Amino acid sequence: MSEIHHHILSVLVQNRPGVLARLSGLFARRGYNIFSLAVAPAEQDGFSRITIVVDLEVTSLEQIVKQLFKLVEVVKISELDPRSSVERELLLATIRATGDKRGQVVELVNIFEGKILAVGVEAITVSLDGHPDKLDDFVELLTEYGIVEMQRTGRVALPKLERLAKLDRKVG
Amino acid sequence: MKITGAQALIRSLEMEQVETIFGLPGGCILPAYDPLLDSPIRHILVRHEQGAGHMAEGYAHVTGRPGVVLVTSGPAATNMVTPLMDAYMDSIPMVCITGQVPTTAIGTDAFQECDTVGITRSTTKHNELVMTAQDLPMAVRQAFHIATTGRPGPTLIDVPKDVLTNTMDWYWPSDEEVIDSLPGYRPTTKGHPRMIKEAAKLILSSERPVLYVGGGVLKARAAEALRELAELTGIHVVTTLMARGAFPDDHPLCLGMPGMHGNATAVTAMQRSDLLVALGARFDDRITGKIPNFAPDAKVIHVDIDPAEQGKVRKPDVPIVGDCKLVIEELIKAIKDLLQGGTVQADISAWKSRISGWQEQFPLHYEPSEPGEALKPQFCLEQLRDNAPEGTILVSGVGQHQMWSSQYWKFNEPYTWVNSGGLGTMGFCVPAAIGAKVGCPDRTVWAVDGDGCFQMTAQELVTASVERIPIKVAILNNSYLGMVRQWQEMFYDERYSEVYLSPEVPDFVKWAEAMGCVGIRVDSPEEVQPAIDKANSVDDRPVVVDFRVDAREKVFPMVPAGFSNDDLLLPGAQQANRGALK
């Protein structure tokens, strides 16, 4: 994944029916690209935080932020520069691991500080959380053994404490 | 006090000071129509829901108050999609209430069920499915608040049938409660003082400035402030299709409409300017032509209440987010302060004489018909204009007749021009004119329509007759989809594909009469004046005048789509002098 065109938006929204459809509809309608998306309730009751990784190849970040902000349920948008934010992502993968290969896969999981969640006759299921770049590296190395199934959550992010987000819009 | 959701809905509309609703009942909205019988609100029963939507738009255009629509679920909701989108594109305040199948039936593909909030999500400023009767007053308050504040637009409330029949404890949320319930909705109205000062300096130091006025000035009710700004600085004004009337056409500083079919002076003044002061305008492609070639030497001050318009098309040098009226008033103060402090405005006299030179050389022009020749549409408009009573409101559909209307009418008062600008909705004219007449019953309302457009929504003249809404319709009938014909003639080697309607059917006079209107047919120039006199004298029913006009007539000037405004095509006689526009 090339970091150059990707930007992270942390969007605080009122947790109301249809808010995710509204947001994704806006992206589709205006031709903006979503690289990944993660949604969960925020610290405050009645609000959710949506972490969107946007692809900026065709659109300016400024337009995306302004259009998003027009949605009535969007309360706050923080633009998180990857250099000044902490990011995490979770990966689950089932990897082919028969006979002599099993030891190698287990070793790889240990090196990356992942966890083995389930063991079958011909495959094992592992989990790994961490910076998305670390997950990328892990996936690259696993590919050799054969990934049967994989699911990544998409990244979540918060601003680093020492350097707050560049663009921080709050209303009210 | 316990009342039903339906009673709460109607009472909420009364609390919002709604006087007129445009609508048509059906299964799921039925409960709401019962308390309506006991309400002072006037309900206008339309013949098609799209008509209700455009009526609400026409009403909102001329009154500045939100148009209100009440329709049922399913097909009624889908019929509202076009007017909602039209209102969204042109920033018209409108509140649409749709019925929905009972909450227990939602998602079961019930009779007349559709995903109304899903379908209208991208055609409204905001929409909401109300799931309990208790929430109705707040939903109504939010819908009106969102529709009428910030950049206005349409909102929709979808109300399931059981929400209307269930009971609730009546309450009316306070302003504060409404605002607190919408923490993400805080429109900026006051411009940034530093930016305003910056703008004032730039205005005073520019040698070739133009005030580029869009519909936002009308929405902000800023026509008076605009006039003061123009007169204070002596800067010329162009009014876009959405802003016609925001600045009087008979004012010496008015250049009229710019854009694809704008007049040569308005188009060229923008092209050659060194400063565009965009006020509530959005740099639409019909204004800019080819964007990289648009006003290449101009700096831009962009005043708009919608932050997303800043830099969407053209990067402004001075962006000002705020309400046009408040910002223009502050701008005037800032300019006066600078002038009092000794700043001298740059000399714009050379620029003004260039502009008046263009005005002299490139007026709007058409070849009048020789005796015995077909009637010219522009001539009909001139006659309509010159015979229109004071304060007449002009409404148009979409196409050639719309452009001629904007070009040849003289709009000297705001809110006297109603049309579908952004979406370009054929069929807008007749219902929008009805809505305008309901909003301003004491004014004459002329609807100038094309024969293609008219046939899309003409049935609403039945509504107008039955409800005693005496609008006047002038059909500029060339038996063609005229604008498409013009493009096929000019850009498709005169290969006319599916644009010829029929000169015989329908018989517009008979059709008008069948709908309870007076019908008049006009074939020759001599018949124009008597027909207009007769139409103007009828005040107890709608009138339809079928002007049979020359199909060969084209709208000029014209900037072909995708071309630069410098490539403006002029009427034949003026082409030879086009070098003067450099």
Interface residues (C-beta under 8 A of the other chain):
Chain A: V13 Q14 P17 G18 A21 R22 G25 L26 R29 S60 E62 Q63 K66 Q67 F69 K70 L71 V72 E73 V74 V75 K76 V171 G172
Chain B: V117 G118 R121 S122 K125 H126 L129 I146 L182 P183 G184 Y185 R186 D306 P307 A308 Q310 G311 K312
